[in-house]
Amino acid sequence: MSCNFSFLPSLTSMKRRALALVVLVLAGMSPQALAATGSIANADPYDVTAAYPTPGTRVSYTEEDDDGVLRGAIFTNSWYINPGIAPTFYPGSTGWVKEGPTLLLANAGDTTGDIESNPQWHLEAAYTGGNIVATESVCYRAKWWTRGQIPTSDGSPWEIVGCGETETIIDPNQMVEANTDDDADSGDSGDSGDSDGGSGSSTPSEAIPQWAAEGVFIARSVVQMDNVCYQANWWTQGDEPVPASELTNIWDSPWEEVDPCPAQAITSPDSGSESGAGGSGGIDKMPAPIVVTEEGDDSDMAATEGASDTTDNLVTPVVPPVVPVAMDDEPVPAPAVPVELPSEGYEFLRQVTNEHWNWMFPLRSGRYVAPTAGGGTRNSEPFANPDGSTDTFDLNAFIRATLAYNAWAEVNGYKQFLNQGTVKQQAEEFLIFWAKSSRETSGSWATASSPWIENYEIAGESITAWKGGLYWVEEVGYSTDSATGKSAAINYVDTGSTVYPPAPGRSYYGRGVIQLSWNYNYGAFNHWLYDNGLFADLITERDTLLRFPNLVAENGALSILSGIWFWMTPQGAKPASQDVVLGEVSNISQSTQDLGLPQTDSCYEPATADGDTTDPEVFAYRVGTVINIVNGGLECHRAARWHGGPPQRASYYNAYAAYFNDQLGVGATRIPEATNVWNVSVTEDSPVNLQSATCFNQKSYYGW
């Protein structure tokens, strides 16, 4: 290839731009004036004298804390709210749900600029250009946005100013997303016509599930009962739909009768009546996992960032209000019981045996005891035992996690993991999923020897297979007391997270098959589990994993479920990994806001196709896209020249595919050029399929 390339700014600067908020800076306003300010972004200031009868109404709300720091955020109501019931910044039973981040706003109440009223600099406060703070009797003005940087006289972003200077404050009522050149949907609900691509009918179709008392339904879920369709206006379980004629008030039931019946089980934000939840914007799905791997990936772009308005990009649901309460010091472990697949479906998974599983993961955590020091904590006594009693990452754990996710997905009308497409496609999904996760949990260093690396002759082909998958399910260098959930070394703690506040003494380092990190990720995963009744024998409170983060490393099924959760969820402009593997997303993105396969950083035009494929070139780009979804900020955009992750992920896939094609004849598409490339440095001269399979020729998502 002879194309010229220009490299982009650092990941950090790209993230800042992608996540930036444009704010209107107002001079010298009191909190009272601030609260009275008009709004753009369709969020009027909260009115203490008003009732809020329509679920999904957005308001902006601010309050000053004891340290003089002004907090601000956008909230929506889950049900009818009486006058005087204000939003809170912590989980509660008020009916208000916070959207997006809490902004800690400087200089609350300061209208004079005098040092007596200039607030002291606050470690957790966010400041924008013009904000003035005092520290050690000196006043400083921020030159630009800053947080956590101590004011000094000799460096950015602060400069010394006179304490009589007039300062500015941020108005959270004036928040808009930074994509100012985008003429996207303004957020209005529009007309009530059907916009999901199919026509509605007064008679429910088979695509609309029957209401079930045990079902969990999020906002805009549609069910049928007695040949009538009902749409949920907020999260509900056990509330039987009631015809409109039998309701005194519309808020007496979470269900709203809809006619014509929509064509699908989840309506788009434009369909349905104006009284539906979230009538002015977002689309609902389970909370997107915002994952940071042990290598610091860029997948912390939440699904709400840049999500397009289609029902394939569903984001956070309205969840029931539950206040976290104290729990016992010792959680009850989930029972390790055999799991049986149902009699229908799962054509590939039902062929997988313990023999196959043990071939893939012979050194897995809890089963293999490291012979020397330096192994993972979970591979030493008492966490690992040769008799198998601690083997929590066995095949049954994987099946249990799969069935738990799919039971939730079936009730709520979502796609199922490893139960879509042909046997071949299911096999490919299984193999890429574990190729991705095996690299996360194996280390894969170049100088390893047996038992870490084994050589095989499979169907006449020499295959090198790394056998360390599921070995390091806990970040090296950390350990946790299982009885208390506490760690000696504390890291990955975001003290500013008010929705998912860290518990004292807990460390939220990488654990599990996707190396779940940070308290806000543990908290979001916990909320989804608890609110949907998943793993109820283990997740007994909404903050279980915040108090016992070690469970993500100790309970195999729970850990694997976190990986499935990530795999199945679109990440903003990143499609769900399943949709990529099965060819249900095949278009090339046109911008960072456009869901699709990533653009190339070269003149190469990737080969694409819809649905199943046997074309190695098409499939190579799909494999590379999954790597991009997982860790594109570090592993794609030519990083495979030096980064071992992409070649190892591709090598894992081809080794696994060769084995299962030989054992079960599933016919998984292979990428010959990306086989046995464990230690290869990819360059512009490498075969195109190797470049594609390692995302060498792909721009990183959010990186163009």
N, C-alpha and C positions, 0 to 999 in steps of 0.2 A: 504494500500500500504506500502511496506517495502523498497522502493528505497531510496538511499542516494541522497542528493541534495547539490550542491555547488552554492552559490549565486555569482552573477556577480558584477563588479564594478559599481559605481554610474552612473546614466543616463548621467550626465555631461561629465564624462570621456568617456563614450561610444559614445556620440555625437561627441566629439572632434576627436576620432579615425575615426569615420565614415565619417566625413566631412573633414578630414585632407588632405592637399596637400603635396606631396613630391616635394621639390624644390631643385634645384642644387644651392649651395651657391658658388659664385665666389668672389674672393678677389680683392678689390680695383679697380673696373671697373667704367669708366665714363659712363654717359648716352649714349654717342655716341657708345662706345664699347658694351654697353648693348644691344642697339637696333640692332647691327650688329651680335649678337650672333645667332648661329644656333638653330634650334628648334627640340624638340621631340613633341609628341602629335599633329603632323600634322598641325602646325600653324607657318608659317614663319613670320618673322618681317615685319610689314607694310613698303612698299617702296613708298616714296612720288613721285617718278618718274614713277611708274608703273600704268597701267590701270588694273582694275579688271572686266573683262567682264562676268565671270561665277558666277551666284548667288550661294551662299553657300560657297564661298571661305573663309577659316579661316585664320586670321592673328592675331599676337600679337602686341599690341600697348602700348607704355609707354609715359608719359609726366610728366614734373615737374611742380608743382603748385607754387603759389607765396610764400608759406612757405617753399619751398625746399623739399617737400614730393613728392616722385615719385609714380605715380599711374600706375598700369598695369592691363591689361585685355585681353581677347580673343574676337575678333569680327568676324562676318560674314557679307557679303554684300547681300542685298536684290535684287539688280539689277546691271546693268552695272555701274561701278564707274570710272570716269575720273581721270587721274593723278592729284595729289595734293589735292584731297578731303579726308581729314583724318578722322578717327573715332573720336567720341566725347563720353565723359562719361555721358552726359546728353541727354535725348530724343531730337532728331533733325531730320532734313530732309536730312541728308547726304547719306542715304542709308545703313549705317552701323548699325548693331544690336549687342549689347554686349551680350556675352554668359557668364553665371555664374557671380561670384562676382567680384567687383573691389578690387584689392589688393592695399593697401596703403603701399608703400615700403620705408623703412628708408634709410637715408644716400645718397640721390641722389647727384652724383658729387663729393663725398668725396673720394679721393684717397690717402690722406696723413695721416689721423688720427690726424692731428693737431686740437687743440680746435677751431681755427678760422674757420675750415671747417667742424668740427663735427656738425651736425645739432642739434638744440634744440629738446629736447624730445617733442613729439607731441601726444596729448591725443588720436587722432583718428588713428594714424599710427600703423601698425602691425609690430612687430620686431621679428626676429628669432635669435637663438643662434649665438653670435658673433657680432651682430650689436652694435655699440657704439654711444651713444648720450651724449650731454652735457646739464646740467641744473644747474643753480646757480654756474657756473664756475667749476663744477666738472664733470668728465667723468665717464660714467657707461657703462658696457658691459652686454648685455642680455645673460643669461645662456641658455635660451630656448625660445620658442615662447611666446610672451606676447603682450597684447594690453590693454591700459587703466590703467595699474598699474604704479603708480608714482615711479621713481627710488629712492631708499633709500640705505643707507649703511648697514642696519641691517637686510635685509631680501631678499628672493627670489622675482622675478627672476633676480634681478640686482646685479652686483658687481662693486665696484670702480676699475677703471684701470687708468693708466697713459694716459694723453691726447695725447701722442706720439704713442700709440699703433696703429697697422694697423687693420682696421676693414674689415668687409665683407658686401656685399649687396646681396639682393635676385634678381634673374633674372626671371621675369615673363614669358620669352620665354621658360623656362625649366619646366613648370608645367606639372605634370602627376598626375592621381588619385592615392590614396594611396594603391589601391588593386594591389600591385606589384607582387603577386604570382598568379595572374589570367591571363591565356592565352586567354583572351577574344578578341573579334574583335578589330583589331588594328586601325580601323577607315577608312580603305581603302574602296573605293566604290565597289570593286570586279567586277565580270562580270555583264553584264546587263540582265542576265536571270531572269525569274520570280521566286521570292522567297517567295511568300505569301502563299504557300501551295496549290495553284490552278493553272491550266494552263490557259494561256491567249488565246484570240481568236481575229481574225480580225473583228468579228461582236460583237458589245457591248452587254453585257448581261443586264437583267433587274436590276441587282444590281448596275449598273452605272447610276447615276441620269442624267437627262437632264440638260444642262446648263440653268440657269435662271438669268436674269439681276439683280434681287433683291437678289440673293444668295450671301453669303459670303463664299469664298473658301480659305483655307490655303494651304501652300506649300505641294505638292504631292497629293492634291485632284485630283480626276479623274472625268471628266464629259464626256457626249457624246452630239454631235450635228451633225445632218445629217448623222447618223450612223458612225461617226468618233470619236475616243476617244482623249481627250486632258488632259494633266497633268499640274497642276499649278506649276510654278517654284518659286512663292512667293505669298504672300497674295494678293487677288484680289476681287473686286466687280464691276460689271458693264462692265468689259472688255470682249467683245465677242471673243471667240476663232477664230483664223484665220489660215487657212491651211498654212503649211510651205512654199509652193510654192509662197504664196502672201507676204511673209515677206522679207524685205531687210536685216535685221539683226535679229538674234535670240532674242535679248533683246528688240525688238520693241513690243513684246507681252509677257504678263506673262504666256501665254499658249504655251505648246509644244505638237505637234502632236505625238501620240504614237501608234505603231503597232508592235506586237499584242496588243489588248486592255487588260489591266489587269483584273483580276477576281474580284477585289473589288474596292471600291470607294476611298480608301486611300492606296497608294502603300507603300511597305516596303522600307527601305533606300537602299537596294541593287538593287532594280528594276528600270527600266527606264534608260535613257541615262545619261552620265556623266555631262551633262549640267544642270541637275535638281538641285534644291536647296537642299543644305545640302547633297551633294553626298558623304560626308565623315563621316557620323555619325548619329546624333540624329534623332529621329522620332518626327513628329509633332502632337500636339493636343492643346487644350486650355491650358493656363497656369495653372499649378497645384496649388490649394490653399494651402499655407503653413500656417497651422492654429495653433495658440497657444491658448488653452482654458483658462478659468479663473483659472484652476488648474495647468497650465503649462505643456501641454502635449508634447509628443515627435513627433508630426506629422509635425515638421518643416523640416523633411527630404524631400527635394524637389523631384519632380518626376524625375528630371534629375539625382538624386543620385542612382546609381546602377540599373537603368532601363534596363531591358533586351531588346534585339533587336527583339521584336515582335510588330505587329500592335495593340495588346491589351494594350501596355504600351506607349501610345502616349503622347508626352510632348509639350513644348512651341512652338507656331507657329511664323513664321515671320510675324510681324504686320506692317501695313502701317506707314510710318513716319509722325507723327503729333507732332508739337511743342505745349506744353501746353501754353495757353494764359489766360489772366485775365478774370474773370467771375464776374457777379453781386454778391453782398453780399447775396442776398436771392435767393436760387434755387427755381425753379418752381416745386411744388409737383405733383406727378403723380395722375391723376384723379382716384378716387375710383369708377370704373364702373363695373357693373355685367359682368361676363365672362361665356360664354357657351362652353361646351366641343363639339368637332366635333361629327358628327353623327356616326362615326365608331371608334372603339378602346376604350380604357379606360373603360373596362368592369367593373372593380371594382369601380373606382373613380366616375363614373356616378351614383352609388348607394348611395354614401355618401351624407348625407343631413346636413342642418344646425343643426338639432337636434342632430345628431351624433357628429358634431364638437363641439357643446356647451357642450355635455357630457364630451368630452375629455378636453376641455380648458375653463371652465366656468370663471376662474380668469385671463384670458389672458390680456396682456398689452393693455392699451387704452380702454378696455371695463369695467374693474373692478377697482373701486376706493377704495384704501386701507382705512379701517375704522380707522386705527391708524397710528401714525408716524412710520417710519422705513421701509415702503414699498419701492418698486422701484420707481425711479423718474417718470417713465412712467405710474405709477399707482396713481398719485396724480394730482390735478388740476394744470394747465389747460390741462395737457397731456391726462388725462382720464376724460371721461364724461359719466355719467350713461345713457344718451339718445342714446348712441351708435354712435354718430357722430365722435368719435375718434377711433372707433374699426377698426384699420388697419390690424390686424392679423386674419381677418375672413376667411371663407372658400373661398370666391372669391379671396382673396389675394393668397391663396395657389394654386388655379387653375390657376391664372394668371402667377405665377412664373413657374408652371409646363409647361404650354403651351409655355411660352417664351423660356425656356430651350429646349424643344422638337422641336420647330420651327428651332432653331439653329442647333440642332443635326440632324434633317432630311436633311437639306441643305448640311451639311458637312459629312453625312454618318456615324453618331455615334448612339449608342443605345439610346433608349428613356426612360425617367424616368416614372415609373408607367404605362408603355404601352408595356411591354414585358411579355411573358409567359402567364400562365393561370390566371383566376380570383383569384384562391387561392394564386398563387405566387405574383400577384400584391397586394393582401391584405397583405401578409406577408411583402412585401417590405415597404408598407405604414406604417404598425404597428411597424416595427423595426426602420424605419427612425424616427418616432415620439417618440418611446421609448428612443432612443438615445438623441434626441433634447429636450425632456421633462425634462430629468434629467439635461441637461445643463442650463435650464431656470427656474427651480423650487426650487432649494435649498434642498428640501426633508429632513428636519431635523426630528430627531426621535421623539421628544416630541410634534409634531404638532397635532392639533385636527381639527374638522370640522370648516370651510369649506375646509380646506386643505386636510384632509384625510376623505374619506367616505367609508362606508361599504355597500356592495350590496349582494343580493342573485341572482346569475345569473345561470340559468339552474340548480338549485339545488346545486350550489357551492357557498361557502362564499368567496367573493373577496373583498380585500381592495384596493382602488384606490386612488392614490395621484392626486390631482386636480390642482396642481400649474404650470402645463406646460404652457410655453409662458408668465409667469408672469414677471420674471426678464430677459428682453431682453437687459438690460444695466447693466454693472457691478456695484454692490452695492458700494456706496461711491463716485461715480462720477456723474457729470451732465454736460450738454453742452447747450450753448445758441443756440437755433435753428436758430436765425436770422443771426448769424455770424459763427457758427461752432466752436467757441472757448470754452475752458473749464478753470475753475479756477485751477483744479488740473491736472498737466501734467504728463503723464506716458506712457509707451509702445512706446517710441519715439526712433527710430534708426537714429541718425543724420548722420551716415556714409552711409546711403542708397542714392546713387546718381541717380538711376533709378526712385525711388519713394521717393523723398525728402519730409520730413515733412513740413507742413505749420506752420508758427509761431502761437503760442498760441493754437494749436490743440493737443488733447490727443487721442491716438489710443488704448484706453482700450477696453475690450471685449464688443461687441455688437452683437445682432442678435441671430438666432437659433443655431449657432455654436460658439458664442462668438468670432467673428473675432477680432484679436488683431494685433498690430504693423502696422506701416505705410506701410511697404513693402507688407503686405497682403492686406490692403485696396487699395494700388496702383495697385497691380496685378489684383485684382478683377475688379477695375475700368477700367483698360486697356482692359480686356477681354470684358466687357460690351460695352465700347465705340467703340472698333475696330470692333465689330460685330453688332453694331446698336441696342443693347438690351436696353430697358428702355430709349429710346432716348428722351422722354419727361422729363426725370429726369437727366440722365447722359449726360449733354450737353458739357462737356469737358473731356479731358483725366485725369484731376486731380480733378474732382468734389468731389470724396470721400476723397481725401487728404485735401480738404478745408472744406468739410462738412461731416465729418465722422458720425455725428449724424443721417444721413439718414438711416444708416444700422439698427438703433433702431427704427426710426420713421416710415419708410415705410415698411409695413409688407411684401408685395410681394418681394421687393428688399432683405429684410432680409432672407426670405425663399429661394430665389434663391441662396443666398450664401451657404445655407445648401445643396441644390441640387447639386451645383457646386462641393462641397467637396465630396458628396456621390458618384457621378458618375466618379470621377477621380482617377486612380491609383496613389498611393503615393510611387514612387520608387518601392521597393520590396513589398509594400502593394498593393494588388489588389483593384479595385473599390469595394465599399461595395455592390453595386447591383450584381456584378458578384459572390460575396460570397453568398448572400441571395438566388439567383436563381440557385445556384449550377453550375455555368459556370466556376468556379475555384474550384477544389476539391483536387488538389494535395497538399501534405505537403511540405513546403519549405525545401530545403536541405542546404541552407546557407542564409546569410543576403542579398545576391545579387539575390536570386531566388524567383521570384514572386510565391506566393501560400499561403495556410493556414499556420499559424505559427506552429513551433515545440512545443512539450510539454516539461515541465520541470520535468517530472516524467517518470516512466516506462509505463505510459498509452499510448496505441496506439489508436488515435481517429478514430472513425467510420466515413467514408466519403462516399459520393455518388454523382453521376452526376445528375443535373437537379432537378426536383421536388422530395420532400421526405415527408413521413409521420412519419419517424423514429425520435422520440424525441432525441435520442443520436446524430444522425447526425445533427439535427437542432440545438441542444444545442451548438455544436462546432461552427456552423455558427454564432450564436448570439454572442458568446464569441469573435470570430474573428472580428466582427464589432466593439466591444468595444476596441479590441486591435488596430484596425486601428485608432480609434478616440483618444484614450488616453492610449495606452498600456504601455508607460513608467512609468506611475504612478498607473494604475489600474490593470495590469495583473501581471503574475509571482508571484503568492501568495499574492498579495496586498489585495485581497478581505478578508483576515483575519481581516484587520483593516479599509480598505477603503470602504465607503458606496456606492460609485458610481456603481460598477458592480452589486451588489444585487438589487439596486434600478432600474437600467436599465432593468434587467431581470424581475423584478416585474412589471414595466411599461408594458413590452411587453405582459406578460401573462394576466394582467388586461385588456388591450386593446383587445387582441385576444379573451378572454372570452366574452367580450361585443359584438364584431362584429360577432363572430360565432353565438351568440344568436340572434342578430338583423338581420343579413343578410345571415346567413348560409354559410359563405365563406369557412369554414373548415380549417382555419389557424392552422398549427401544433402547439401544445402546449408543454410546458416543465413542467410537473406537479411538479417535484422536485424544480423548480425555481419559484414557484408561492407564492406570499405573503411572500417574504423573505426580506422585506424592511430594517429590522434592524438585519439581520442574519450575524454572523461572519463565513465565510467559512473556513473550515479546511481540513486537509488530510483525516479526517473521514467522511466528507460530501459526499452525493451521487455524483457519477461521473458526472451525468448530471448537477447538480448544480455547480460543479467545472468547467465544460466546459462552461456553459452559463455565468459564471462570469469571464471567462478567468483565473481562479485561477491556472489551470494546464497548461497554455500556457506560453511559453517564449515570452517576449516582442519583437516585431519587432526590428531589429538591436541590439537585446540583447543577441545574442549567437555567 
